[in-house]
Amino acid sequence: MHRIEVTLGARSCPVCIGQGLLAASELLAAQVGDRKLLVVTDQTVARLWLPRLALGLAGRPHAVHALPEGEEQKTLGSVAGIIDALVAARIHRDDLVLALGGGVVGDVAGFAAASYQRGIGFLQLPTTLLAQVDSSVGGKTGVNHPGGKNLIGAFHQPRAVITDTDTLSTLPDRALRAGFAEVVKAALIADAEFFAWLEEHAPAVLAREAAPLAEAIRRACEIKAGIVARDEREEGPRALLNLGHSFGHALEAAAGYGRLLHGEAVAIGLVLAADFAARSGRLAAADAARVRALLALSGLPVDPPRVGSRKLLELMGMDKKVRGGRLRLVLPDAIGTASVTADYPQDALRALLEERVGA
């Protein structure tokens, strides 16, 4: 088992990565103690993996709240349903929510935990690659709004992240590829050697070969943990983790939530960010080509839907990186390094988007 610590001042959140961890009763017991538990999951994951978690809980009583599957469930209504379940289960402030599922489950369950009785503890038990390498680590929780993605939420750190890589055995190929986009993003912002490793090993990772897959998860989590430890509340370097997301979140909203998987939108966003950085003279054209080539090799979309530049720019204007009415973008400066900037030609951005998504 790999163990990574996300150190946040005097606090620490362990991220445990390995096979069979949902059934690891000693590991789970160390986290849940004798607390009452509400497991939040979705209907598909409940069928596939809730029995394994029940084994790990060693017969400990637990209530279950299962959402329908999909990004469409990332709403305030879903959070209200979880809070109703917390009340019905008589969960108190020293009890726990267990988020068993992908990024949607983790985000809504974490936000419900942050809101209920002004904050109760929760564990992240991620079952998708995207959640394992990104959304389960760092304490961001929240839901979408018609005006933009993740506009409502809170920072609420989990007590621990327990990643059972066995859960990827039932993950659809499309969802696995979507999670891989976040692995590429981590390498692009922080580790040129890891990016080169992915160029060589992407087929093996996506074929679910155990050793390359575990290494990709470990290194991506390590990169994110290091950044979050320096900036828990995204006031500085943590914004780098949003590379590709200003474009990607806007594309998700413009296309209609659920049409593009989050990781697919991020993949397109990474390509747009790299292309714009190359056009602006920040990034070598050859490096932008490497970004597109790696994502395309991984079977991810690299060209955006034709949603219209005006709509996309309007949605990007709601991005949380807007300061003083100007959108700051995360742009790659080279493979393995990126920066946050508002110093870019807005006309060039508009021209790129008109070319790629229509006027």
Secondary structure, DSSP 4 states (H G I P E B T S, - for coil): -EEEEEEETTEEEEEEEETTGGG-HHHHHHHHTT--EEEEEEHHHHHHHHHHHHHHTTT---EEEEEPSSGGG-SHHHHHHHHHHHHHTT--TTSEEEEEESHHHHHHHHHHHHHGGG--EEEEEE-SHHIIIIITSS-EEEEEETTEEEEEEEE---SEEEEEGGGGGGS-HHHHHHHHHHHHHHHHHH-HHHHHHHHHHHHHHHTT-HHHHHHHHHHHHHHHHHHHHH-TTSSSGGGGGGTTHHHHHHHHHHH-TTSS-HHHHHHHHHHHHHHHHHHTTSS-HHHHHHHHHHHHHTT---S-----HHHHHHHHTT-TTEETTEE-EEEEEETTEEEEES-S-HHHHHHHHHHHH--
